[in-house]
Amino acid sequence: MSIPTVSIGLPVYNGENYLKWAVDSILNQTYRDFELIISDNASTDKTMELCGAYAKEDSRISYYRNENNLGASWNFNRVFHLSKGKYFQWACHDDMLEPTLLERCVDVLDRIPEVVLCYTKTTFIDQEGKPLWSVIGRPDLHIKGPHRRLRPFLKYHYPPNECSPVLGLFRSDVLKKTALIGKYPASDMILLGEVALHGEFYEIPECLFVRRDHPLKSTKAFPTMEERAVWFDPSQKGKTQWATWRWFLEWLKSVIRSPIGVGEGLICLMEVWEWAVWNRRNMAREFKHGFKTLL
């Protein structure tokens, strides 16, 4: 079999409610040279039957099922490790792509080598598909210089903001150089920051990506950092989360391992330090709470 240009990875757990709309929106793309990798994290609903039926109908679909739920982080990273394409995109079982999204994003990555991630504006819908709002005001990261991209990115994520661009189209060789999705809350935010050190982001101005906001969405189903940490990694159950401290340390490590040179690296480390200063009150509260749990 020939290697596809694009790999789409869809990690899922109990996604029967919206899975059909998500998969159909992928199969209906005008750009056809892709593979779809579905990794089922031991779902207990009808996800297995739905995915199995799709895999039988379309040879571009590969379906894998885990014996146990190993957490969202493991599952998101698994679909990337199984991918073969030059470009890679994560998909969620409750989101949808407009038909031309892949075609438009591939065109940008093919034409502009400096761009490492391409995504479109985002529209949110409710559980029944009614429009809610569109995301506006993301920083322009289609600029040269790692520190010039990192600074507005960090400002946008003070405090943590929506991370829909993580569901855009990446250059696979760049993702391979990162830590991917970590086993902690908001690790997608950290990943985006690290990728921005490697190259430019390009946002297509049309709303071609549709995200569903519903009660079972992870940020709503698991409202506390401790609950969300278990969603990312079941081994975190019962452990205190030092979320802001973790983000600070992970961004420091991202800068250190990125191939941006000593000068750029020092400037980026200063930007991360300034982000920590902006978040000093949150970090102080976490330190106080964490210290109490140790007593």
C-alpha positions in Angstrom: 0.0 0.0 0.0 1.2 3.5 -0.8 2.0 5.9 2.1 -0.8 8.5 2.4 0.2 12.2 2.6 -2.1 12.8 5.6 -2.7 10.7 8.7 -5.7 11.5 10.9 -5.7 10.0 14.4 -9.0 9.6 16.2 -8.6 8.5 19.9 -12.0 7.6 21.3 -13.7 6.4 24.5 -17.5 5.8 24.6 -18.1 8.0 21.7 -21.2 6.5 20.2 -23.3 9.7 20.6 -21.4 11.7 18.0 -18.9 9.4 16.4 -20.9 9.0 13.2 -20.9 12.7 12.5 -17.2 13.0 13.1 -16.1 10.1 10.9 -18.5 11.0 8.1 -17.1 14.6 8.1 -13.6 13.1 7.6 -14.6 10.7 4.9 -16.4 13.5 3.1 -13.3 15.6 2.7 -12.5 16.8 -0.8 -8.9 15.9 -0.2 -8.8 12.1 -0.4 -5.1 11.0 0.2 -5.4 10.2 3.9 -5.5 7.4 6.4 -7.8 7.4 9.4 -6.5 5.7 12.5 -9.0 5.0 15.3 -7.9 3.9 18.7 -10.6 2.8 21.0 -9.7 3.1 24.7 -11.8 0.1 25.9 -15.2 1.7 25.2 -18.2 0.0 26.9 -20.8 1.5 24.5 -21.4 0.8 20.8 -18.2 2.5 19.7 -16.5 -0.8 18.8 -19.4 -1.9 16.5 -19.6 1.5 14.8 -15.8 1.7 14.2 -15.7 -1.9 13.0 -18.4 -1.2 10.4 -16.6 1.8 9.1 -13.3 0.0 8.8 -14.9 -2.7 6.7 -16.4 -0.1 4.3 -13.3 2.0 3.8 -9.8 0.7 3.4 -8.3 4.0 4.5 -9.6 3.3 8.1 -7.6 1.3 10.6 -9.3 0.4 13.9 -7.5 -0.6 17.1 -9.0 -1.4 20.4 -7.2 -1.3 23.8 -8.0 -4.0 26.4 -8.0 -1.4 29.2 -8.5 2.4 29.3 -5.0 3.7 29.5 -6.0 7.4 29.6 -6.4 10.1 27.0 -2.8 11.0 26.8 -1.7 7.5 25.9 -4.5 7.1 23.4 -3.8 10.5 21.7 -0.1 9.6 21.4 -0.8 6.1 20.2 -2.6 7.2 17.1 0.3 9.4 16.2 2.8 6.6 16.7 0.7 4.4 14.4 0.6 7.1 11.6 2.6 7.1 8.4 1.7 10.4 6.7 3.9 13.4 6.0 1.2 15.5 7.8 -0.8 14.5 10.9 -4.0 15.7 12.4 -5.8 14.7 15.6 -9.6 14.4 15.5 -12.1 14.0 18.3 -15.2 11.9 18.2 -17.5 14.8 18.9 -16.1 17.4 16.4 -16.6 17.8 12.7 -14.6 19.1 9.7 -16.1 21.1 6.9 -15.4 19.3 3.5 -12.6 21.5 2.3 -10.6 21.7 5.6 -7.9 19.1 4.7 -7.5 20.4 1.1 -7.0 24.0 2.3 -4.5 23.0 5.1 -2.5 20.7 2.9 -2.2 23.4 0.3 -0.7 25.8 2.9 1.8 23.3 4.2 2.8 22.3 0.7 3.4 26.0 -0.4 5.0 27.5 2.8 7.8 25.4 4.3 8.1 27.7 7.3 4.6 26.8 8.5 4.6 23.7 10.8 0.9 23.9 11.8 -2.1 25.0 9.8 -5.6 25.3 11.2 -8.8 27.2 10.5 -11.0 29.4 12.6 -13.3 27.5 14.8 -17.1 27.4 15.3 -18.6 25.9 18.5 -22.0 24.1 18.4 -24.1 22.6 21.2 -25.0 19.0 21.7 -27.8 19.2 19.1 -25.7 21.0 16.5 -26.9 24.6 17.0 -24.2 27.3 16.6 -23.0 28.8 19.8 -20.0 31.1 19.0 -16.8 31.4 16.9 -13.3 31.8 18.2 -11.8 35.2 17.4 -8.7 37.0 18.5 -6.1 34.2 18.4 -2.6 35.6 18.1 -0.9 35.8 14.7 1.9 33.3 14.8 2.7 33.5 11.1 5.9 35.4 12.0 9.6 34.6 12.1 11.5 34.2 15.3 10.7 31.6 18.1 10.6 34.3 20.8 8.3 36.5 18.7 5.9 33.6 18.4 6.2 32.4 22.0 5.5 35.7 23.7 2.0 36.3 22.2 1.2 32.6 22.6 2.0 32.8 26.3 -0.1 35.9 26.7 -3.0 34.2 25.0 -2.7 31.4 27.5 -2.7 33.6 30.6 -4.8 32.0 32.0 -5.1 28.8 29.9 -7.2 29.4 26.8 -8.9 27.2 24.2 -6.5 24.9 22.3 -8.4 24.1 19.2 -5.3 24.6 17.0 -3.9 21.3 18.4 -6.5 19.7 16.2 -5.0 21.3 13.1 -2.7 19.8 10.5 1.0 19.3 11.7 4.1 18.4 9.9 4.8 14.9 11.4 8.5 15.3 11.5 8.1 18.3 13.8 5.7 16.5 16.1 8.3 13.7 16.4 10.7 16.2 18.0 8.3 17.1 20.8 7.0 15.5 24.0 3.6 15.1 22.4 0.5 15.0 24.7 1.7 14.8 28.3 0.0 12.9 31.2 -1.4 16.0 32.8 -4.2 18.6 32.3 -3.7 21.2 29.5 -0.7 19.3 28.0 -2.1 20.2 24.6 -1.4 23.8 25.5 2.2 23.0 26.3 2.6 21.0 23.1 1.3 24.0 21.0 3.8 26.2 22.7 6.7 23.8 21.9 5.6 23.4 18.3 5.6 27.2 17.9 9.3 27.2 18.8 9.9 25.0 15.7 8.1 27.1 13.1 5.2 29.3 12.1 1.5 28.7 12.6 -1.0 29.6 9.8 -4.7 30.2 10.5 -7.0 30.0 7.6 -9.6 32.8 8.1 -12.7 30.7 7.4 -14.5 28.6 10.0 -13.9 25.1 8.7 -13.6 23.4 12.0 -16.6 22.7 14.2 -16.3 21.8 17.9 -19.1 20.4 19.9 -19.7 21.8 23.4 -21.7 19.3 25.5 -22.0 18.0 29.1 -19.8 15.0 28.4 -16.9 17.1 27.0 -13.8 16.4 29.1 -13.5 19.9 30.5 -17.1 19.7 31.8 -17.3 16.1 32.8 -14.1 16.5 34.8 -14.2 20.0 36.1 -11.3 19.8 38.7 -7.7 19.5 37.9 -7.5 16.2 39.9 -10.4 14.7 37.9 -9.0 15.9 34.6 -5.6 14.5 35.5 -7.2 11.0 35.9 -8.8 11.4 32.5 -5.4 12.0 31.0 -3.7 9.3 33.1 -5.6 6.9 35.4 -2.5 6.4 37.5 -3.0 10.0 38.8 -6.0 9.1 40.9 -5.7 10.6 44.4 -2.7 12.7 43.5 -2.5 16.5 44.2 -2.1 18.5 41.0 0.4 21.4 40.9 -1.0 22.4 37.5 0.5 25.9 37.0 3.9 24.8 38.4 3.8 21.8 36.0 3.0 24.0 33.0 5.9 26.3 34.0 8.4 23.5 34.2 7.2 21.8 31.0 7.6 25.0 29.1 11.1 25.4 30.4 11.9 21.9 29.2 10.3 22.6 25.9 12.6 25.6 25.3 15.7 23.7 26.4 15.1 20.7 24.1 14.1 22.9 21.0 16.7 23.4 18.3 16.5 27.2 18.4 20.1 28.2 19.5 21.5 29.7 22.6 20.4 33.3 22.0 16.8 32.5 21.1 16.7 30.0 23.9 17.7 32.5 26.6 15.1 35.0 25.3 12.4 32.3 25.3 13.3 31.2 28.8 12.8 34.9 29.9 9.4 34.8 28.2 8.4 31.7 30.2 9.7 33.3 33.4 7.5 36.4 32.7 4.5 34.0 32.2 5.3 32.6 35.6 5.3 36.1 37.1 1.9 36.8 35.5 0.7 33.5 37.2 2.4 34.0 40.5 -0.8 34.2 42.5 -2.0 30.9 41.1 1.4 29.3 41.8 1.3 30.6 45.4 -2.2 29.2 45.9 -1.1 25.8 44.5 2.0 25.8 46.7 0.0 26.5 49.8 -2.7 23.9 49.0 -0.1 21.3 48.0 1.9 21.9 51.2 -1.2 21.4 53.3 -1.9 18.0 51.6 1.6 16.9 52.6 1.1 17.6 56.3 
